[in-house]
Amino acid sequence: MRRMLCFTVFMLLLFSYAFADPIGFGYVNNKDVALRRGIGGKVLVRLPQNTGVWVKESETDSQGTLWYHINAGANVEYRNVDFDGWMKAEFINAGDQIWHDIVSISASRTGMIALRKDGTTLTVGRPIVSRDGTQWVSPTQEFSHTQVIQAVADHSNGYAVLTQDGHFSYSVENPSAENLRLIGGSETVFGITRDGEILCLLQRIPMSWIYPASGLNAEGLSHITKMAGSYSRLLLLSDDGQVYTVFLQKDLDDAAEPAWDSWNHVKDISGGWIRLYPGLHDSAAYAAVRDDGTVLAAPEALNKLIGNWTGMKQIELNVYFILGLKEDGTAVSVSRVSEAPDVSAWKDVAAIGCGSDYCVGLKKDGTLVFAGEHVFMGEGHNRE
């Protein structure tokens, strides 16, 4: 009997898995660390310090050592590593070691930025490529100790931050401006100045209003609390729950204009590009969560997909899937063209963000949870 018990314990140790949700993004924290094909197996490659990794799962071996299953991407010299294997957990900064004391998050196809309680930020993603082809990663001091109040990751490999004194910085070409009150967006970063102007990457955009047709004056814009948009429309959410709409350019789908005047009693908005039909171009799409937890969505194909959701707090639109946060702290995901990340185990989540094939949840305790795969890897010295 004792022999059988010992054998059972041994087998449980040998095959004990800790396959929880992906730990998320991390960095190699030691020089010349071996990435192995299997736990304790043949070495695939030796990764330099600060190589960006996506930590997919964990496993404890028979000796009680914790290993991480990782995929490694761009290293400090911007060379693509792109290996998949196992590494001892002690050599990876990940999970709670990095993501803690977070108060807000913004994710995009190419990067993620997290705002900490102390007003500093933490970024991860592809090396930023400026318009002249230069590759670089914004240094830590760019976004540190500036008392950031808002942070946005956009789809141009950039991060935008707004400080308490109204200073705005954008990392792709590092323009900066003063006097901004609000920033927002995901496809593109928009801003509203304290003087009542709407800016798109520091440039004033033509005021071609859809609703209301007369537009909003500076006083009206002072009540806007959130902005979201696609290539064709910018949505503005007012503190009274009304959604206002600005025309940016012609909609590729030439879809019927939603009845924007009925988009009221709203507490959250989202906008972006979505692949609503396999093989076709990305469509401009918009969603709003009303005070009662019901959903408004456009175009009609999106409305048929998520229009019956209830008990919602936040919705994030992504090219390949839609992520929703419910008032009870759980999450749902759905897709028309691919497999959506599995978020069924999430709980106690306060806010959400989406990348192309991963998503992130900000938990009420200030830590992060991840689901899906990885779409980018980043070099890790832009962290504290």
N, C-alpha and C positions, 0 to 999 in steps of 0.2 A: 504494500500500500504506500509506504514512504517513498519507494523507488518511483512509483507511478506519479506521486505528487510532485517529486523533484523534477521528473521529466516534463510534467505539465507546466510547472513554473518556468523551466528552461525554455520551452517552446514559446511560452507567452512573451518572455523577454526577447527571444530571438526574432519573433515576428510582431513585436509591439509597434504599432503605427500610431502616429499622431496626426492624422490627415484632417486638420482643421481647415478653415478658410485660408487662402493664401495670405502669408504674412505681408506681402507687398514688396515695395521697393526698398533696397538696401544698398550697402556699399562694402566692398572688401576692405577690412581694416588692418590688414597686415601685408607686408611686401612678400611677393613670390609665394603665394598660397596655391596649393594644388587643387585643381578641380578634377574629380575622379568620375569614371564611368559608372561606378556603383559604390556603395558604402565600403570603404577600405580597398576598393578595386584599383584597376589600372588608371594611371594619371592621364587625363586628356590634354590638359594645358596648365600652365602656371600663370595665375592672374596677378597683375600688379595691384598695389594698394590703390584704393579709390575707384576701382572698376565698378560700374553700376551693375546691379543684379536685380532680377525679379525672383523673389523667394516664393516658390510655389507650394511647398509642403514640407513637413518635417518627419523624421523617423528616428527612433532611439535604437541603437544596436545592442548586441548581447552584453556589451561591457558597460552599458548605461550612458554612452556618449550620444549627445544629440547631434544629428546631421540635418542639413537643409538641402532640399532639392532645388537647384537654382538654374536660371538661364542668364548668361552673362552677355552684355552688349558692349557698347562703345567704352573704351578705356580712356585713361587720362591723355593719351596721344591721339584720340579720336579714331583709332583703328578699330574696326568692327571685330569683336571676338566671337560673339554669337555661338557659344557652346552651351550645351545642356548637360548637367551632371550633378554630383553631390559634393558637398563641402562641410567640414565640421562647423557647427553653429558658432563656435567661439571666434571664428575668423570673419564673421559677418555682423555688421551693425544693421539690425533690422527690427521690425516690430516696435515694441514699446521702447527699445533703446533709442529710436529716432523719433517716432511719431507719438508725442505726448504734449499735454497742455495746449492742444489745438482748439481754436475757437471757430475757425471757418476754413473751408477748402474750395478750390476751384481747379477743375481738371479739364483737359482738352485732348485732342488727338496726339499732341506732341509733348505735353508736359503737365505737371501738376504743381501747384503752389499751395502751401498751407500757412495760415496765419496763426501765430502763437499768442498765448494770453499776455505775454510781455510786449507785444507789438512788433516782434521780429518775425521773419518768414523763413521757410524752408522750401527749397525747390528741387525737383527731380525731373529729368526728361532728356530729350535729345539735345546734343550741343546746339546752341543757337547759331543760325546761319543768317548773317546780315545780307543786304541786297548786293553788296559788292563781292559776295562769296566767302567772306571771312567767317571762320568757325570759332566760336568762343563760348564759354560758360560764364555767366555773370558771377563775379566774385562775391563772397559772403557779405562783405561790407556794404555792397550796393543796397541790400534790403534789410540790413541788420541795424538795430538800435535807432530806427527812424520813427518808431511808434506808428506803424502802419495801421490804418483802420479798415482798408479794403484791399483785396488782392485778387487778381484775375489772370487766369492762363488762357491764351487765345490760340488759334490754329495756325499762326504764323511763326511758331517756335518762340513765342515771346511771353513775358510776364509783365503785368502792369500792377503798380502799387500806388496807393493814395495815402498820404500821411495826414495827421491831425491838423496840420497847418495848411492843408490844401495843396501840397506839393505832389505832383504826379510824375512818375518815371516809368518808362517803357523800355524793355531790355533789348529789343532787336537792334535798334540803332541808337538807343539810349537818349531819345528826346525827353525833355522834361518841361513842365509848365507849372504855373502857380494858379491859385484861385479856383481850383476844381472842388466841387462839393460832393460829387457822386461819380463812380465809374461802374461799368457793367458790361455784359456781353460775353460771348464765348467764341463765335466765329471771328468777330472783330471787337476791339475794345472801344466802347463809347464812353463819353463823359458829359456831365452837365456842370457848367461853371456856376459860381455864386452870382454871376451877373445875369444868368438865365439864357445861356447859349448851349446848344447841343454840339458836341465835338465828336469826330471820328478820327482816332489817332492824332489828336491835337489839331485836326483840320475842321473848320466849320462846314457842316453839310447843308445842302439846300433844304430849306424848310418847305417841303411839299407834303402837307398834311392830308391824311385820309380821314381820320376822326380825332378831334372835331375838324371840320373843313376850315374853320377860321384859325385853327392852331391854338397853341397855348402861349401866353405871355410869360414874362419872367416870374410873376407871382404864381402862375399855374405850374411852371416848371419847378418852383421851390418845393412843391408838394410831392414831386416824384420820388419814390423810394427804391425803385428797381428798374433796370433796363434789360431787355433781351431782344435778340433779333436774328435775322438771316441775311442773305445777300439782298433781299428785296423789301423787307419790312423791318422797322424798329418798333418794338412795343415798349410803352412806358406805363408803369404801374403807379397810381397815385395813392396817397395815404387814406383816401376815402374809398379805396377798393375799385376804382374805375380804371379800365385799360384804355390808353390813347395810342394812336398809330401814326407813324411817319412813313411816307413812301420813299424808298431808296432807289430802286430800279425795277424794271418790268419783271414779273414773275415768269420763270421759264415754262411753268405749266399752264400759265394763263388761267389759273383757277378763279372761281367766283370769290369775290371779296366777302369775308365773314361779316356778320352784322355786329360790328365792333361796339355799337352803342349798348348791346346786350351783354357785353363782357364787363359785368359789374359785380360788386360784392366779392371781389377777388383778393386773395391773400398771397398768391405766388404766380409767377409767369416764367415761361421758358420758350426759347426759340432757337432754330438752327436748321441744318440740312439733314434730311432723313432719306434713306433708301427704302421707299415704300413699296416698290415693285422690283422683283429680281431683274437684273440686267439693264435697268433704265437709269437715267441720271438721278442725282439726289434732288429731292423736292424740298422747297421751303415749307417749314412746318412750325406750328405754334401751339402752346398748351397753357391753360390757366387752371389753377385750383381755387375754387370758390370757398367762401367762409364755412359753408356746410360740408366741405370735403368732397363735393362733386367736381367733375372735370369738364372744361370746355376745350375743344381741340379743333384745329383746321390744318390741312384740308380734310375732306370727308373721309378719305381712306384712313387717316390717323384717328379721326373721331370714332370710326367703327372699331378701331383697335383698343382705345383706352377710354372712350367716352362713357363707358358704364362703370368705371372705377369709382369707388366710394371710400369715405374715411381717409382721404388723402391729405398730406401736408405739403409735399413738394414733388415736382416732376422734373426730370432732366431728359431732354431730347438728345439723342446721339445718332450718328449716321446709321449704325447698324441695329440699335436696340433702344428701347425706352425704359428708363428706370424710374420707379415711383417710391416715395417714402410715405408710409401711413402714419396717422396720428399716434398709433400705439407703439411706434419705434421699429416696426418691421418694414420690410421692403418687398417690392414685386418688380419683375422685369418681363419684357415681352419683345418679340421681334417678328418682322414679316419676311426677312430674307436670310437670317442666320440663327444660330443658337445663342440665346441671350445668356449672360452670366447668371449663375445660380446664386441667388441672394436669399434663399428660403431660410437659411439659418441665422440671418442677421436679427439682432434685437437691440433695444436701447440705443437706436440710432437717432441722431438729432438733425443731420443734414447729409446730402449726397452729392456726388459728382461723377462725371462719365468721361472716359477716354474712348478710343475707337473700339477696343476689345477688352477693356477692363473697366471696373467701376470701383468707387471708394465710398465708404460711409464714415461719417464723423460720429463717434459714439458720445454719449452724454458725459462720459468721464474724461473726454479730451483725447482719447486714442482713436486709431483708425482701423477699419476692417476693409479687406479687399476681396474682389471676386473677378473671375475671368482669367484671361491670359495677360500677356504684356504686349504693348504696341511700340514701346520705345525703351531705350536704356540711356542712362545719363552718367556722366562723370561726377564723382561725388565730393569734390572739394568746395562746392557751394553749400556747405552745411556748417553748423557751429559745432 
